[in-house]
Amino acid sequence: MVVDDLPGAFTAEVVAAFAKRPGEEFDIALSGGETARACYERLAADSAQAIDWLVVNFFWGDERCVAPDDPDSNELLGRQALLEKVGAANAVYPMRCEDGVDAYQLRIGEVGHLDVVHLGLGSDGHTASLFPGSAALEADPGQLVSFNEDPTGRNQHPRMTLTYAGIARARLVIFTVAGEAKRPALEAVCAGEDLPAARVQAGRVLWLVDRDAAPRNHAGLPR
Ligand code: 6PG
């Protein structure tokens, strides 16, 4: 849906998803990117009464293979924008490239279903670290996590990422897309072009889009 307040709409959806799991642990996979940062800062600020962070397990949907204190680290973004503000969580599972994918594959496999996977959209149509023409797009169905990289080099660093099978473990995928620069990619997704973001499947896939990124074509947002 097209929203005026994207971080607010994101926060409302996460709170609503949390409320559906009373008394259960809540598993959320964080994204990287500046849209995500704004969403997490608002979530941290507005959810104190609605979310018991002590039952929340944090994962990541993708990570750059850099040190955890590197400015490009998605873990650092998540910690600064959210985790450090909400206090103790039940568990935090950062992706660590040096540990290989098997450890994270096992962790995601043990969880079964993730309650929320948060995804962004790149102007090239990528999501998480699933880039156009990249190897991880064709990962085996049993592979939930993969190393990957952008064959064009436009998106820096080797990556670790959930695959489509890993993302499909989500009860709810929330895409957040902001800014006019993303409109062409979003319009292409809406028009059915085979971009990485268009292939995402899960229990429910929700698109939250601000007015600047909203498609002008007739296709409307993906259902
Ligand atoms: C990454 C992100 C990536 C991001 C999009 C949107 O590690 O780069 O996971 O998929 O979500 O590129 O990023 P912006 O919100 O900064 O445009």
Residues whose N, C-alpha, C, O or C-beta is under 5 A from the ligand:
A	BS01	6PG	S31 G32 G33 E34 T35 A36 D62 L119 G120 L121 G122 T127 A128 S129
